[in-house]
Amino acid sequence: MTCNSVSLRVLVVDDEIAVADSLAMILQTFGYQVLVCYCAEHAVIAGSEFAPQVLISDVVMPGMNGIELARYYTAHHPDCKLLLISGNVATGQLADAAAAQGRLPTIMAKPVHPAEILRFVAACGPVPVRDETIRARPSINRFSTPSL
């Protein structure tokens, strides 16, 4: 599938590789440009070059969590729309702490139906026009750390 218009850049962040990759494939199938990171720290690095317009992140991850990542993106990429997804009970406590400190991003509870995520992304900007004649399986663009 190809896109006939400029599509939104979506950054997907989840420490569960299967979840991140599945969501990326769904978004790419609908014509969005997608980059996948498997930790929030990589999403911080990737953000400066990829310049996402939408960030979709798990909340509970090792190291920096999704709420902290959302705070970072609010400060450094203020035009980026934020969606956090989580199936963890600790999310409520993290969300309460984030609300006390200011802007709280949209949070959806796992399992989230892909249609809900697609509606959120579609509301963030132009919906790509897809060319239905090409039915190739999209490849997943994964963030990799630069070699030192």
Backbone as a ProteinNet text record, in pm:
[ID]
protein_1_A
[PRIMARY]
MTCNSVSLRVLVVDDEIAVADSLAMILQTFGYQVLVCYCAEHAVIAGSEFAPQVLISDVVMPGMNGIELARYYTAHHPDCKLLLISGNVATGQLADAAAAQGRLPTIMAKPVHPAEILRFVAACGPVPVRDETIRARPSINRFSTPSL
[TERTIARY]
83.9	0	88.5	56	131.5	40.1	100.1	24	37.3	-73.6	-73.3	-67.3	-57.1	-46	53.5	89.6	180.6	106.7	167.8	101	169.5	96.5	150	264.6	360.2	470.3	428.8	425.4	380.1	494.3	524.4	625.8	553.9	582.4	522.7	630.2	598	694.8	630.1	688.2	639.3	752	772.2	877.2	837.2	710.6	665	676.5	777.3	809.5	689.9	620.4	506.4	396.9	372	269.2	310.9	434.8	484.3	483.4	534.2	541.8	403.2	311.1	174.8	106.6	118.7	58.4	122.4	252.9	321.9	270.9	254	205.5	64.1	-20.2	-157.2	-153.7	-76.1	-68.4	-9.6	94.3	154	55.6	-23.1	-123.4	-221.7	-245.6	-336.3	-263.8	-136.2	-64	17	26.8	104.6	252.7	339.2	482.7	506.4	568.8	581.4	726.2	768.4	897	866.9	934.5	912.5	1035.4	1012	1115.9	1067.3	1159.4	1122.4	1153.7	1195.5	1211.2	1197.9	1160.7	1136.7	1265.4	1376.7	1503.7	1536.6	1510	1533.1	1434.9	1315	1215.8	1259.2	1328.3	1382	1484.4	1574.1	1678.1	1616.4	1524.8	1464.6	1379.6	1323.3	1233	1294.4	1421.5	1483.1	1498.3	1524.3	1540.2	1407.5	1327.6	1201.9	1093	1099.2	1002.1	857.9	817.7	682.2	575.5	463.9	347.8	252.1	268.6	189	282.2	269.2	343.7	242.6	260.8	177.6	272.6	251.3	345.7	274.6	337.2	298.1	331	269.3	297.1	405.3	385	477.3	583.4	705.9	821	941.7	1041.2	1164.2	1231.3	1299	1364.5	1260.8	1272	1177	1039.1	935.8	801.3	732.2	615	542.1	497.3	465.8	426.5	545.7	662.4	784.1	816.2	797.3	819.8	722	597.1	497.2	535.6	585.5	630.7	744.7	839.5	951.9	900.4	809.1	756.4	675.2	604.5	529	624.2	739	836.2	917.2	955.9	1048	981.5	864.1	788.9	642.5	617.2	483.8	369.8	399.5	292.8	260.7	338.1	317.1	197	104.5	-13.1	27.8	-21	22.5	-91.6	-63.5	-157.2	-80	-122.6	-61.7	-158.3	-102	-182.8	-120.1	-204	-150.3	-253.6	-203.2	-286.7	-244.2	-163.2	-106.1	-182.5	-206.2	-278.5	-204.3	-71.9	7.5	-15	-76	-99.2	-181.6	-280.6	-364.5	-284	-191.4	-106.9	-15.4	42.6	128.8	48.3	-72.4	-158.1	-197.1	-226.9	-261.8	-145.1	-23.3	96.5	118.2	94.8	111	7.3	-115.6	-221.9	-189.6	-126.8	-90.5	17.9	94.1	204.8	169.4	46.9	10.8	-62.1	-29.1	-97.7	-95.3	-211.6	-224.2	-262.8	-181.6	-215.7	-336.1	-388.2	-495.6	-441	-515	-473.8	-586	-547.4	-641.9	-594.6	-690.8	-659.3	-647.9	-542.6	-525.9	-625.8	-677.8	-651.5	-729	-660.9	-722.6	-748	-869.7	-900.1	-827.1	-764.3	-691.7	-775.8	-905.1	-991	-989.6	-981.3	-975	-846.3	-736.4	-607.7	-608.7	-662.5	-670.5	-756.7	-865.1	-949.3	-870.6	-794.1	-712.8	-613.2	-540.1	-438.1	-502.3	-614.2	-683	-725.8	-762.5	-804.4	-687.5	-564.5	-445.2	-397.9	-450.8	-404.9	-465.3	-409.7	-467.2	-459.1	-566.8	-570	-509.9	-411.4	-348.7	-446.3	-425.5	-502.6	-424.6	-486	-415	-438.3	-334.7	-344.6	-367.4	-489.1	-527.5	-469	-400.6	-350.2	-225.1	-153	-31.2	-61.6	-36.7	-72.2	49.9	161.3	282.5	273.2	329.4	334	433.8	393.4	485.1	601.2	718.1	830.7	826.2	876.7	871.5	1000.7	987.5	1102.6	1130.7	1239.6	1276.3	1391.5	1384.7	1493.6	1608.7	1727.9	1846.4	1943.3	2009.9	2101.2	2221.6	2270.1	2386.6	2508.9	2592.9	2716.5	2811.8	2876.8	2972.5	3111.7
-116.8	0	123.2	219.9	343.4	457.4	567.4	684	793.4	852.2	955.9	1096.4	1110.6	1242.3	1232.6	1347.2	1348.3	1289.7	1192.3	1129.8	1169.6	1152.7	1184.6	1091	1145.7	1065.8	1021.8	890.6	834.2	755.3	786.6	713.8	620	490.8	389.1	341.7	345.9	307.7	205.6	86.3	-18.5	-117.9	-159.2	-256.5	-397.9	-419.2	-547.8	-541.8	-609.5	-601.4	-638.7	-745.5	-790.1	-684.3	-618.9	-514.2	-395.4	-350.5	-235.6	-264.2	-380.8	-414.5	-432.6	-492.7	-511.6	-377.4	-288.6	-156.4	-80.9	-91.7	-24.9	-75.6	-206.9	-262.8	-214	-206.6	-157.1	-11.9	70.3	211.8	228.7	151.6	160	115.1	14	-33.1	77.9	167	278.8	402.3	387.3	493	587.3	562.1	650	612.7	712.7	689.2	652.1	538	489	454	492	449.4	382.3	270.1	194	204.4	229.4	223.4	128.1	51.8	-45.5	3.1	128.5	189.8	340.9	405.2	549.4	627.7	577.6	648	659	553.9	558.9	654.5	664	756	901.4	930.5	1065.5	1097	1002.9	1022.2	1031.9	941.9	935.5	1058.5	1119.4	1231.5	1349	1376.8	1493.6	1476.2	1356	1333.3	1298.4	1213	1168.4	1274.9	1358	1465.5	1416	1324.6	1269.1	1374.3	1354	1439	1372.4	1240.4	1163.1	1065.9	1059.9	963.6	870.4	740.1	639.1	556.7	557.3	490.7	409.8	297.5	222.1	309.9	285	364.3	298.9	174.5	108	34	87.8	29	41.3	-44.7	-31.4	103.1	157.5	287.1	398.2	487.4	597.4	541.1	583.8	534.3	626.4	585.3	660.7	798.6	814.5	946.5	1041.4	993.5	1076	1110.2	1012.5	1037.2	1142.4	1132.7	1231.5	1370.9	1380.6	1510.2	1566.2	1478.6	1520.1	1573.3	1498.7	1540.5	1668.4	1687.3	1810.9	1930.3	1912.7	2021.3	2043.2	1935.4	1945.9	1934.8	1878.6	1863.7	1901.1	2027.3	2066.4	2044.5	2033.3	2011.3	1864	1776.8	1632	1590.8	1519	1467.9	1340.8	1322.5	1212.5	1117.4	987.9	883.2	779.9	757.1	654.6	537.3	416.7	295.7	208.3	145.8	61.7	-37.9	-152.8	-253.7	-277.6	-189.3	-206.1	-123.4	-182.2	-114.5	9.9	9.5	123.4	248.7	235.5	350	457.3	417.7	514.9	605.3	549	628.2	721.2	669.8	753	866.3	835.4	937.1	1045.1	1004.9	1102.7	1196.8	1140.8	1222	1317.7	1270.4	1355.2	1466.7	1435	1535.7	1646.9	1609.4	1709	1803.5	1758.5	1839.8	1914.7	1903.8	1976.8	1890.6	1912.1	1846.5	1694.5	1636.6	1491.3	1444.7	1355.9	1307.1	1212.7	1181	1082.5	946.9	875.1	741.7	643.5	532	424.7	298.1	220.4	96.3	-19.4	-98.6	-220.8	-323.8	-406.2	-408.1	-297.2	-231.1	-124.2	-178.5	-163.4	-206.4	-112.9	-168.2	-83.5	29.6	9.3	114.6	238.9	220.6	335.2	413.7	342.1	407.4	479.2	414.3	476.5	602.5	600.9	721.4	834.7	801	902.8	963.4	878.4	926.4	1008	961.2	1032.4	1172.3	1186.4	1316.2	1413	1363.1	1445.7	1516.6	1480.5	1545	1479.8	1511.7	1458.6	1306.7	1246.5	1101.5	1072.3	982.8	954.9	892.2	923.1	861.5	738.8	622	498.2	453.8	395.3	333.8	185.6	140.3	2.5	-99.5	-53.4	-147.7	-221.3	-167.7	-231.7	-293.8	-422.3	-492.1	-555.7	-488	-540.1	-526.2	-623.6	-615.5	-507.2	-413.2	-304.5	-356.2	-297.8	-331.5	-236.7	-282.4	-202.5	-123.3	7.4	93.9	96.9	32.7	25.4	120.2	185.9	271.8	185.8	218.5	150	256.1	226.7	324.5	341.5	464.3	488.1	414.5	368.8	300.7	402.4	363.2	454.6	429.7
0	0	0	-79.3	-80.3	-42.7	-14.1	29.8	-75.1	-113.5	-215.8	-157.4	-28.4	33.2	147.8	199.1	312.5	431.8	496.2	609.5	740	846.2	978.1	1013.2	1087.9	1142.6	1283.2	1303.1	1430.1	1492.5	1617.2	1692.9	1789.8	1778.3	1864.8	1961.9	2091.9	2195.3	2287.9	2291.8	2382.2	2403	2527	2555.7	2515.3	2485.7	2433.7	2281.2	2228.1	2085.7	1998.3	2033.4	1951.3	1946.8	2058.5	2063.4	1977.2	1994.5	1917.8	1768.2	1729.7	1588	1525.8	1599.9	1548	1525.1	1621.2	1607	1490.9	1476.5	1365.6	1231	1218.9	1091.7	1059.9	1162.1	1140.4	1092.8	1160.5	1122.6	982.8	950.4	817.5	709.9	741.4	646.1	611.5	705.7	682.3	630.3	594.5	525.9	611.5	740.4	827	823.1	841	854.8	1000.7	1026	1163	1194	1312.8	1367.8	1501	1528.3	1651.6	1741.3	1868.5	1971.5	2080	2136.7	2239.6	2380.8	2393.3	2525.7	2510.3	2617.6	2615.1	2589.2	2638.8	2619	2469.6	2394.1	2249.9	2182.7	2236	2180.2	2197.2	2305.5	2327.3	2218.4	2193.2	2092.1	1952.4	1922.2	1789	1757.9	1859.4	1838.9	1766.7	1790.6	1728.2	1577.7	1531	1387.4	1319.4	1380.5	1320	1330.4	1433.7	1457.5	1446.7	1535.4	1525.5	1550.6	1482.1	1505.7	1603.4	1619.1	1713.6	1784.4	1916	1997.3	2062.8	2041.5	2107.6	2192.2	2323.1	2412.4	2519.8	2552.3	2670.7	2790.6	2903.2	3022.7	3107.4	3144.6	3236.7	3155.9	3161.6	3092.4	3184	3164.6	3243.1	3214	3311.5	3291.8	3291.2	3193.1	3180.2	3143.3	3216.3	3184.3	3083.2	3039.3	2937.6	2982.3	3110	3162	3155.1	3196	3188	3042.8	2953.2	2810.8	2758.9	2800.9	2760.1	2809.8	2932.3	2985.1	2900.1	2864.6	2780.5	2646.7	2584.2	2453.9	2464.6	2573	2593.9	2597.4	2661.9	2674.3	2545.9	2477.9	2364.6	2226.6	2221.8	2096.4	2124.8	2156.6	2205.2	2105.9	1976.8	1878.4	1859.3	1919.6	1907.2	1992.8	1931.6	2004.4	2077.2	2198	2284.1	2316.8	2301.8	2341.9	2421.2	2543.8	2627.9	2638.7	2634.4	2648.1	2755.6	2836.1	2942.1	2991.6	3030.1	3092.1	3235.1	3287.8	3420.4	3523.3	3638.4	3746.4	3794.4	3787.4	3834.5	3751.3	3635.4	3548	3617.4	3695.4	3765.1	3855.5	3929.4	4018.8	3939.2	3830.3	3746.3	3682.1	3638.2	3575.9	3676.1	3799	3902.6	3928.8	3934.3	3956.1	3838.7	3717.3	3599	3597	3634.9	3636.4	3735.8	3846.3	3947.2	3896.4	3795.6	3743.8	3615.8	3568.7	3447.4	3347.1	3220.3	3108.1	3118.6	3104.9	3106.9	2967.2	2908.2	2774.1	2778.4	2660.8	2650.3	2691.8	2775.7	2819.5	2785.1	2720.5	2689.2	2759.5	2809.7	2880.3	2781	2797.1	2716.9	2766.4	2682.2	2538.4	2467.4	2375.3	2297	2156.8	2108.6	1972.4	1875.9	1772.2	1676.7	1618.3	1604.2	1549.7	1638.7	1770.6	1861.9	1841.8	1826.1	1804.3	1669.4	1566.4	1434.4	1437.9	1514.9	1528.4	1594.3	1698	1765.2	1667.3	1595	1501.5	1389.9	1336.4	1228.7	1273	1400.2	1452	1468.8	1458.5	1479.3	1353.7	1239.5	1116.4	994.7	878.9	754.7	748.8	705	687.1	550.3	544.2	415.6	316.7	190.6	83.4	39.4	51.8	22.1	-120.8	-177.5	-309.4	-286.8	-310.2	-280.9	-378.7	-483.1	-582.8	-536.5	-443.8	-394.7	-259.2	-244.9	-121.9	-56.5	-61	1.4	152.2	221.9	367.6	406.3	488.2	523.7	608.3	587	672.7	792.3	904	1026	1039	1055.4	1077.6	1227	1265.6	1406.5	1434.5	1546.4	1589.5	1635.1	1592.1	1644	1690.8	1799.1	1856.2	1763.4	1750.2	1666.1	1720.7	1630.6	1672.7	1731.3	1837.1	1902.1	1855.3
[MASK]
++++++++++++++++++++++++++++++++++++++++++++++++++++++++++++++++++++++++++++++++++++++++++++++++++++++++++++++++++++++++++++++++++++++++++++++++++++

